[in-house]
Amino acid sequence: MTAKATLTSRAANHSLLGSLRVPGDKSMSHRAVMFSSLAEGTSHVTGLLEGEDVMATLAAFRAMGVTAEGPDNGALTVHGVGMNGLQAPESDLDMGNSGTAMRLMAGILAAQRFASKLIGDESLTKRPMRRVTVPLTSMGARCATDDNGCPPIHIRGVEKLEPITYKLPMASAQIKSAVLLAGLYADGETSVTEPAPTRDHTERMLKAYGYQCQSEKVSDTVTTIRVKGGGKLTATDIDIPADISSAAFFMVAASIVPGSRLLLEHVCVNPTRTGIIDILKAMGADIKLINPRAVGGEPVADIQVSYVGLKGCEIDPELVPLAIDEFPVICIAAACAEGQTTVSGAEELRHKESDRISAMVEGMRAIGVDVEERRDGMLITGGKIAGGTVESYHDHRIAMSFAIAGAVSENGVLINGAETVATSFPNFVELANAAGLSIDD
């Protein structure tokens, strides 16, 4: 898509039938590039997401002396330089639209002996970064944001870091991972305690690359993760399954387009990511996991979704961290459900690529949905979607969510600012139309 692209989504041509495979998991793709670069030896990655965000991460490591071949159809070969083999980049490292990349890279770069600067696009420069620079500074890192607490992140070289015991002020896999990655370089044991479960791809992948990482359940919701500095990552082969965040768009589409029955193949169903399934099931969705298996230490399954009429519900706030990226499309499911759906405990949505609470409320109102905005969520009353023009605020998940809404609209939905879809789902339009949707770019 070109700059400031638009998408036009109209009523689906027919029921969504058959099977499809969405691109590789973005969170895992970022980490695979990072860990392969820091490993000793050559790693082979398959299923890599070739979206702009992941390519920005790969470009950053190439700028620091890492050699890699590909990606070619999701296959990437990375020749690792070891934990201490990165070289000073000659220019700023551009993380594009990716908060994940910037926060995790801050953890790695804070431990290096050279200076660096992390920059991003217009959207990323509005996202809060003190949430990572504060704990990193307490470890002895010399890193700072601009005065507004947002990017760029300026990092100066250090000789070593000190371990810390850190309690996350919020449930965030990105902050957790930044501290853990810095902890790999610290002189001693670093521990991070999270108040609620968050994605554990960092912990799982560290183990896949041979680095010890211990997790201890403190209570039903609280977990402490520990790493000791001074170890090494060993090259390995990683197969990245399909991204459940990308599959979520089709899970909702099949749940709201009458007569649909879709099979989504080889999807990562890590329990820290399946909030979308739990929420849709609470709304009455017909979702089955078929052929569950383990791939590279991650649980994987095929997800079968069949159309049934959805019903509104009160979404459990404890599910919010497990479906934080999927809430825009969950809102579309709620807009098509019978009755009311309440979203609460989701204030973190205001600090994503856009203020996703305000953006979704504004967009839903523009297409005829009855919705009330609240500080930490919203109240959505289901009904018919008339259609209209919405602003995505250059947020890829907002844009794709309203493309799904168009599939059941009376007059179609025009989405402005959809160029960022390429950051996470470069073949979204092609795959959606093959499944039976009607989207023009």
Helices and strands as residue ranges (DSSP letters): E 6-10, E 17-20, H 26-38, E 40-46, H 52-63, E 67-72, E 75-81, E 93-94, H 99-109, E 116-119, G 124-126, H 130-138, E 142-144, E 153-156, E 165-167, H 173-183, E 189-194, H 201-208, E 214-217, E 223-228, E 237-239, H 244-256, E 261-268, H 275-282, E 286-295, E 298-306, G 317-322, G 324-326, H 327-336, E 340-343, G 347-351, H 356-366, E 370-374, E 377-381, E 388-391, H 396-406, E 413-416, G 418-423, H 428-435, E 438-440
